[in-house]
Amino acid sequence: MNSKKTVQWILGGLALLALPLVLQYFGNAWVRIADLALLYVLLALGLNVVVGYAGLLDLGYVAFYAVGAYMFALMASPHLAETFEGFAAMFPDGLHTSIWLVIPLAALLAAITGILLGIPVLKLRGDYLAIVTLGFGEIIRIFMNNLDQPVNITNGPKGIGQIDSVKILGLDLAKRQEIFGYDISSVTLYYYLFLFLVLVSIVICWRLQDSRIGRAWMAIREDEIAAKAMGINTRNMKLLAFGMGASFGGVSGAMFAAFQGFVSPESFSLMESIMIVAMVVLGGLGHLPGVILGAVLLSALPEVLRYVAGPLQQMTDGRLDASILRQLLIALAMIVIMLMRPRGLWPSPEHGKNLPHQS
């Protein structure tokens, strides 16, 4: 049985490694879809820590995504040098921070932001918590949109451009590379970086799930009063959940900024937050394979439906707008799935169902 599972894991790993090389033949747009899907998987895994494990409904998760993206944008672009004379004197070409420093810094800054959000909402649960976190996400977006006056920090709605690409051991991921005579595009190189980060995140989440911390989160999710009676420090555990979940969002945001080369507040709207929550709920709350499946489906589905919406628009002589039609098809698909499978596409096994039977 173990050897069969090992073979399945090896085949799955080889398929993931070969995927972008196969997609390249159909155009780089398909590899780009795979890249963005991996970033959404990273976001969904982080939100799953907060919503799936600890049971804290967070509708402002996109704020941590924005914090990571803007942190990298400021640390890897000439924006600060162009804005502040003192900064330009110290760093004439702007900061060009290494990826090895960016990833831990993005995780740390987003985690601190998550804890700061968690402190005032410790006593809130359910709908009330959702409303407060939703407001927090919008506050961050509005700040990013307006922090160009009186001091230009975020460049307002115009966004920050000229962001450095990721460079690893002298390898620039923004440039095409030729390896063993095989041409590998920039989006394919980014795919492997994102895949590595996703795999690391999966291992962290998997280890957390069965740890004392993970069990404490699940106890709080099921019954907070009972968890407190058992001696669990619910305050610290909730703050840890907010911080840990936010750190995934920060790393994903930094990678998004490097991948796009440009960030603006439009990328971090309320709709993004709702989509990330939908990925977690659609896949299966608290179940890693389900969350990954939900993230891949909901991030790739709009792009796939682009090819369906185009012909339908032509059939109606342009009366149906393609973008509206895509949203309609996504909404219908989600409604049908949630009616047929209320616990998600791949829910976690029910308590006791996966235990061996004793005769």
C-alpha positions as CSV (number, residue, x, y, z in Angstrom):
1,M,0.0,0.0,0.0
2,N,2.8,2.4,0.9
3,S,4.7,1.6,-2.3
4,K,1.6,2.4,-4.3
5,K,1.2,5.7,-2.5
6,T,4.9,6.5,-3.1
7,V,4.5,5.8,-6.9
8,Q,1.4,8.1,-7.0
9,W,3.3,10.9,-5.2
10,I,6.3,10.5,-7.6
11,L,3.9,10.6,-10.7
12,G,2.1,13.6,-9.3
13,G,5.4,15.4,-8.7
14,L,6.6,14.7,-12.3
15,A,3.2,15.9,-13.7
16,L,3.6,19.2,-11.8
17,L,7.1,19.6,-13.1
18,A,6.2,18.9,-16.7
19,L,2.9,20.9,-16.7
20,P,4.4,24.3,-17.7
21,L,6.6,22.7,-20.3
22,V,3.5,21.2,-21.9
23,L,1.5,24.4,-21.5
24,Q,4.2,26.4,-23.3
25,Y,3.3,24.7,-26.6
26,F,-0.2,26.2,-26.3
27,G,1.2,29.7,-25.5
28,N,2.6,31.5,-22.5
29,A,-0.9,32.7,-21.5
30,W,-1.7,29.2,-20.2
31,V,1.5,29.1,-18.1
32,R,0.6,32.5,-16.7
33,I,-2.8,31.1,-15.7
34,A,-1.0,28.3,-13.9
35,D,1.3,30.8,-12.2
36,L,-1.6,32.9,-10.9
37,A,-3.4,29.7,-9.8
38,L,-0.4,28.8,-7.6
39,L,-0.5,32.3,-6.0
40,Y,-4.1,31.8,-5.2
41,V,-3.4,28.4,-3.7
42,L,-0.9,30.1,-1.4
43,L,-3.5,32.7,-0.4
44,A,-6.2,30.0,0.1
45,L,-3.8,28.0,2.3
46,G,-3.2,31.1,4.5
47,L,-6.9,31.9,4.8
48,N,-7.6,28.2,5.6
49,V,-5.5,28.6,8.8
50,V,-7.7,31.4,10.0
51,V,-11.1,30.3,8.7
52,G,-10.7,26.5,8.3
53,Y,-8.6,25.7,11.4
54,A,-9.5,28.4,13.9
55,G,-13.0,29.1,12.6
56,L,-12.5,32.9,12.4
57,L,-14.3,34.3,9.4
58,D,-12.0,36.9,7.8
59,L,-13.3,38.9,4.8
60,G,-10.4,41.3,4.7
61,Y,-7.6,38.8,3.9
62,V,-6.7,40.7,0.8
63,A,-5.2,43.4,3.0
64,F,-2.2,41.1,3.9
65,Y,-1.8,40.4,0.2
66,A,-1.6,44.2,-0.4
67,V,0.9,44.7,2.4
68,G,3.3,42.1,1.0
69,A,2.9,43.4,-2.6
70,Y,3.5,47.1,-1.6
71,M,6.4,46.1,0.7
72,F,8.2,44.4,-2.2
73,A,7.3,47.3,-4.6
74,L,8.9,49.9,-2.3
75,M,12.0,47.7,-1.6
76,A,12.6,46.7,-5.2
77,S,11.9,49.8,-7.3
78,P,13.3,53.3,-7.7
79,H,10.1,54.9,-6.3
80,L,11.5,55.9,-2.9
81,A,14.7,57.2,-4.5
82,E,12.6,59.4,-6.9
83,T,10.4,60.7,-4.1
84,F,12.8,61.4,-1.2
85,E,16.0,63.3,-1.7
86,G,17.7,61.9,1.4
87,F,16.9,58.4,0.3
88,A,18.2,59.1,-3.1
89,A,21.5,60.3,-1.6
90,M,21.9,57.0,0.2
91,F,20.6,54.7,-2.5
92,P,20.8,56.6,-5.9
93,D,19.4,53.7,-7.9
94,G,16.8,52.8,-5.3
95,L,16.6,49.7,-3.1
96,H,17.1,46.4,-4.9
97,T,16.5,43.9,-2.2
98,S,17.4,40.2,-2.5
99,I,14.6,37.6,-2.7
100,W,16.2,35.9,0.4
101,L,15.4,39.0,2.5
102,V,12.1,39.8,0.8
103,I,10.3,36.5,1.6
104,P,10.9,36.5,5.4
105,L,10.3,40.3,5.6
106,A,7.0,40.0,3.7
107,A,5.9,37.1,6.0
108,L,6.9,39.1,9.1
109,L,5.3,42.4,8.2
110,A,2.0,40.7,7.1
111,A,2.1,38.6,10.4
112,I,2.5,41.8,12.5
113,T,-0.4,43.4,10.5
114,G,-2.5,40.3,11.1
115,I,-1.8,40.4,14.9
116,L,-2.7,44.1,15.0
117,L,-6.0,43.3,13.3
118,G,-6.6,40.4,15.7
119,I,-6.1,42.4,18.9
120,P,-9.3,44.6,18.6
121,V,-11.5,41.7,17.3
122,L,-10.6,39.0,19.9
123,K,-14.1,39.0,21.4
124,L,-15.9,39.0,18.1
125,R,-17.1,35.9,16.2
126,G,-19.2,35.0,13.1
127,D,-21.0,37.9,11.3
128,Y,-19.6,40.6,13.5
129,L,-16.0,39.5,13.0
130,A,-16.6,39.2,9.2
131,I,-17.9,42.8,9.1
132,V,-14.9,44.2,11.0
133,T,-12.3,42.3,8.9
134,L,-14.1,43.4,5.7
135,G,-13.8,47.0,6.9
136,F,-10.1,46.5,7.7
137,G,-9.5,45.2,4.2
138,E,-11.2,48.2,2.7
139,I,-9.2,50.6,5.0
140,I,-5.9,49.2,3.8
141,R,-7.0,49.6,0.1
142,I,-8.1,53.2,0.7
143,F,-4.9,54.0,2.4
144,M,-2.9,52.6,-0.6
145,N,-5.1,54.6,-2.9
146,N,-4.5,57.9,-1.0
147,L,-1.0,57.7,0.4
148,D,0.4,59.9,-2.4
149,Q,-0.4,63.1,-0.5
150,P,1.1,65.0,1.3
151,V,4.0,62.5,1.2
152,N,4.0,60.2,-1.8
153,I,4.6,56.7,-0.4
154,T,2.3,54.5,-2.5
155,N,1.9,56.7,-5.6
156,G,-1.9,56.5,-5.1
157,P,-4.1,55.1,-7.9
158,K,-1.3,55.3,-10.4
159,G,0.5,52.5,-8.6
160,I,4.2,51.6,-8.5
161,G,6.0,50.3,-11.5
162,Q,9.5,49.3,-12.5
163,I,9.6,46.7,-9.8
164,D,12.5,44.3,-10.0
165,S,12.1,40.7,-11.1
166,V,13.2,37.9,-8.8
167,K,16.9,36.9,-9.2
168,I,18.0,33.6,-7.6
169,L,21.8,32.9,-7.6
170,G,22.3,35.2,-10.6
171,L,19.4,33.7,-12.6
172,D,16.9,36.4,-13.6
173,L,13.5,34.9,-13.8
174,A,12.2,37.8,-16.0
175,K,14.5,36.6,-18.9
176,R,14.1,33.6,-21.1
177,Q,16.6,30.8,-20.3
178,E,18.0,28.1,-22.5
179,I,18.7,24.9,-20.5
180,F,20.1,21.8,-22.4
181,G,19.0,23.4,-25.7
182,Y,15.5,23.8,-24.4
183,D,14.0,27.3,-24.4
184,I,12.2,28.1,-21.1
185,S,10.1,31.2,-20.8
186,S,10.0,33.7,-17.9
187,V,6.5,32.6,-16.8
188,T,7.7,29.0,-16.6
189,L,10.6,29.9,-14.4
190,Y,8.2,31.8,-12.1
191,Y,6.0,28.7,-12.1
192,Y,8.7,26.6,-10.5
193,L,9.4,29.3,-7.8
194,F,5.7,29.6,-6.9
195,L,5.4,25.8,-6.9
196,F,8.3,25.5,-4.4
197,L,6.7,28.1,-2.1
198,V,3.3,26.3,-2.3
199,L,4.9,23.0,-1.4
200,V,6.7,24.6,1.6
201,S,3.3,26.1,2.7
202,I,1.5,22.8,2.3
203,V,4.2,21.1,4.5
204,I,3.8,23.8,7.1
205,C,0.0,23.6,7.1
206,W,0.1,19.8,7.2
207,R,2.4,19.8,10.2
208,L,0.3,22.5,11.9
209,Q,-2.9,20.5,11.4
210,D,-1.8,17.7,13.7
211,S,0.2,19.7,16.1
212,R,-0.9,20.9,19.6
213,I,-1.4,24.4,18.1
214,G,-3.6,23.0,15.3
215,R,-5.7,20.9,17.7
216,A,-6.1,24.0,19.9
217,W,-7.4,26.0,16.9
218,M,-9.9,23.3,16.1
219,A,-11.0,23.1,19.7
220,I,-11.7,26.9,19.6
221,R,-13.5,26.5,16.2
222,E,-15.8,23.8,17.7
223,D,-16.5,25.4,21.1
224,E,-14.5,28.3,22.4
225,I,-15.9,28.1,26.0
226,A,-15.0,24.4,26.2
227,A,-11.6,25.1,24.8
228,K,-11.0,27.8,27.5
229,A,-12.2,25.4,30.2
230,M,-9.6,22.9,29.0
231,G,-6.9,25.4,29.7
232,I,-6.3,26.6,26.1
233,N,-5.2,30.3,26.0
234,T,-7.8,31.3,23.4
235,R,-6.5,34.9,23.1
236,N,-3.0,33.9,22.2
237,M,-4.2,31.1,19.9
238,K,-6.5,33.4,17.9
239,L,-3.7,36.0,17.5
240,L,-1.3,33.2,16.4
241,A,-3.9,32.1,13.8
242,F,-4.3,35.7,12.5
243,G,-0.5,36.1,12.3
244,M,0.3,32.8,10.8
245,G,-2.5,33.0,8.1
246,A,-1.5,36.6,7.2
247,S,2.2,35.6,6.7
248,F,1.1,33.4,3.7
249,G,-0.8,36.3,2.2
250,G,2.3,38.6,2.6
251,V,4.6,36.2,0.8
252,S,2.0,35.7,-2.0
253,G,1.7,39.5,-2.4
254,A,5.5,40.0,-2.7
255,M,5.6,37.3,-5.4
256,F,2.7,38.9,-7.2
257,A,4.5,42.2,-7.3
258,A,7.7,40.6,-8.6
259,F,5.7,38.7,-11.2
260,Q,3.6,41.6,-12.5
261,G,6.3,44.3,-12.2
262,F,3.6,46.7,-11.2
263,V,1.1,47.1,-8.3
264,S,-1.9,49.3,-7.8
265,P,-4.8,49.4,-5.3
266,E,-7.2,48.0,-8.0
267,S,-5.6,44.6,-7.6
268,F,-6.7,44.4,-3.9
269,S,-10.4,45.0,-4.1
270,L,-13.1,43.5,-1.9
271,M,-14.0,41.1,-4.7
272,E,-10.5,39.5,-4.4
273,S,-11.2,38.8,-0.7
274,I,-14.5,37.2,-1.4
275,M,-13.0,35.0,-4.1
276,I,-10.3,33.8,-1.7
277,V,-13.0,32.9,0.9
278,A,-15.0,31.2,-1.8
279,M,-12.0,29.1,-2.8
280,V,-11.7,27.8,0.8
281,V,-15.4,27.2,1.3
282,L,-15.9,25.6,-2.2
283,G,-13.0,23.2,-1.7
284,G,-13.7,22.2,1.8
285,L,-13.0,24.1,5.0
286,G,-10.0,22.9,7.0
287,H,-9.1,20.2,4.4
288,L,-5.8,20.9,2.6
289,P,-6.5,18.9,-0.7
290,G,-10.0,20.5,-0.9
291,V,-8.6,24.0,-0.3
292,I,-6.0,23.5,-3.1
293,L,-8.7,22.1,-5.4
294,G,-11.0,25.1,-4.8
295,A,-8.2,27.6,-5.4
296,V,-7.1,26.0,-8.6
297,L,-10.7,25.7,-9.9
298,L,-11.8,29.3,-9.0
299,S,-8.6,30.9,-10.3
300,A,-8.4,29.0,-13.6
301,L,-12.2,28.9,-14.3
302,P,-12.6,32.6,-15.2
303,E,-9.7,32.2,-17.8
304,V,-11.2,29.0,-19.3
305,L,-14.6,30.6,-19.4
306,R,-13.1,33.4,-21.5
307,Y,-13.1,31.0,-24.4
308,V,-16.8,30.1,-23.7
309,A,-18.0,33.6,-23.2
310,G,-16.5,34.9,-26.5
311,P,-18.6,32.7,-28.8
312,L,-21.7,33.2,-26.7
313,Q,-21.2,37.0,-27.0
314,Q,-21.0,36.6,-30.8
315,M,-24.2,34.5,-30.9
316,T,-26.1,37.3,-29.2
317,D,-24.6,40.0,-31.5
318,G,-22.7,41.5,-28.7
319,R,-25.7,42.1,-26.4
320,L,-24.1,40.0,-23.7
321,D,-20.9,41.4,-22.4
322,A,-18.2,38.7,-22.1
323,S,-16.9,39.9,-18.6
324,I,-20.5,39.9,-17.2
325,L,-21.2,36.5,-18.8
326,R,-18.1,35.0,-17.2
327,Q,-19.1,36.2,-13.7
328,L,-22.6,34.8,-14.3
329,L,-21.2,31.4,-15.3
330,I,-18.9,31.3,-12.3
331,A,-21.8,32.2,-9.9
332,L,-24.0,29.5,-11.4
333,A,-21.3,26.9,-11.2
334,M,-20.7,27.8,-7.5
335,I,-24.4,27.7,-6.7
336,V,-24.8,24.3,-8.3
337,I,-21.8,22.9,-6.5
338,M,-22.8,24.2,-3.1
339,L,-26.3,22.9,-3.5
340,M,-25.0,19.4,-4.4
341,R,-22.1,19.3,-2.0
342,P,-22.8,21.7,0.9
343,R,-19.5,20.8,2.7
344,G,-17.4,21.5,-0.3
345,L,-16.0,19.5,-3.2
346,W,-13.5,17.7,-1.1
347,P,-14.4,18.1,2.6
348,S,-12.4,16.8,5.5
349,P,-13.4,13.3,6.7
350,E,-16.0,13.2,9.5
351,H,-14.8,12.4,13.0
352,G,-14.2,8.7,13.4
353,K,-15.0,7.8,9.8
354,N,-11.3,7.3,8.9
355,L,-10.4,5.3,12.0
356,P,-9.8,1.6,11.6
357,H,-12.6,-0.7,12.8
358,Q,-11.8,-2.9,15.7
359,S,-13.4,-6.3,15.8
